[in-house]
């Protein structure tokens, strides 16, 4: 039998935490006919504004080929629009559409209600501490570790 590791499996714990939290939101996404990846795209564009595809792939942790296919489908359903960059006509910029903005407005009350339930269950102080610990850990690890573009390798 192999000896026990000295440290808990942090990547596995973080994955389990993600799954635990996402289980609360999946029914909402399913009810509205949207995938988790599409939600990440819409939420990221809503929170940060227009982005180039490579920036969006990095921000959403979606591989570029997968994002390319997804954006084509989302453009077809009028949830995003691609336009040429005003700075460099060879580059594209991805933006929300009036339809996707309305979708987000329609979903927001359910998402906010779920966050309120999470806050009630964990407590405001613990939730704030969780956000702070995650933000700080990401900041420290990204500045001390060479972080290239998300490749899906792990």
N, C-alpha and C positions, 0 to 999 in steps of 0.2 A: 504494500500500500504506500502511496506517495505521502510525503509529509505535508502537513497543513501549511498553507501560505500564512505569512505574518500579517497580511492586511486583508480587510474585507474587499470583496470584488466591487469596487466603486463604479466602474462602467455598468455592471449588471444592476446595481442598486439604482443608478440614475435611470436606466432603461425601465426598470420596474416602476419607479416613481412616475415616469412619463406615461406608462401604460395605465397606471392607477388614475392619474388625472385625466387622461384622454378618454377613459371609459365614461367619464361624466359628460363629455362633450359630444361623443360619437352619436348618440341618439338625436341630438339637435342637428348635426350635420346630415345625418341620414334622412331625417324628416324633411330637410330642405334640398335633398338630392345633390349633395356636394361631397367630394372626397376630402380627406384630411389634407392632402397635398394642395388641392385647389383652395381650401380654406387658408392654408399657410400663405399662398400667393396673394389672395385677396386681403388677408389681414396685414401682411407685410406692406403691400402697396398702400393700404389705408393708413397704416401707422407711420410710414416713412416717405410716401410720395412716389412719383414715377421713378423707374429704375431701368437700367440696361439689363438685358437677359442674363449676362454673366454675374452681375451684382445680385440679381434676384435669385439665381440658382444658389449662390453663396449664402444669402440671407435666409433662404428657405430650407437649406440643406437638402436640395434636390439635385441629382446629377443632371448636367446640361442636356444630354440627349432626351432624358425623360421630361425635362421641363419644356424642351422644344415641342415635343408631341402634345403635352398638356396645354401649352399656350395656343397651339393651333386649334385645339378643341374649344378652348375658352374664348378665343377670338370668334370662332364660328357661332358660338352661343351668345355672342355680344357681351361677355363678361369682362373682357379686356380689349384694348386697342393697341396696335403697334404703329408707331409713327417714327419718321426719321428724326434723328437728333438734330437740333438746331446748331449744335457745335460742329458736328461731323456727320455729313449726309450718309456716310457708309454705315453708321451705327443706328441701332433701333432703340427706342424707348418704349417701355410697357407702361400703360396707364389704365386706371379703372374707367369704366363707362358709367353713364347714368343708370343703366340697368344694374350693374354690380354695386353701385353706391346705394341704390334702393334695396337691393338684396341685403347688404350689410345693415342698413337701417332696420329692415324687417327682422333680422336674426339677432340684432343687438340686445333686445330685452330678454330673450331666452339665455343668451350667453351671460349677460350681466346677472341674471337670476341664479345661474349656476355658480358664478363666482361668489355671489352672496352666500349661497349654501356652503361653499368651500370655506369661506371666511368664518361663518358661524360654527362650522365643525372644527376648524383648526384654531380659531381665534385670530384677531387682527394682529397682535404682536408676533405670533408664531409665523403667520403668513408674511408679514413684513420682513422678519428675520430670514425666512426662506428665500424671498426675492433677493435680499441683500447678499446672502451667502452664495447664491447662484451667480448673481452679477459679478461679485468680487472674484469668485473662483474662475469664471470665464475670463475676466480681465487679466488676472495674474497668470493663468495658464497660457493664454494667447500671447502675452508679452514675453513670456519666458520660453515658449516652445515655438519652433518655426512652424507657423500655421500657413500652409499653402491653401490653395482653393480646395473646397470640399471635393473629395474624390470618391467617397464611399468606401475607401479602404479602411479596414479596422479588423 
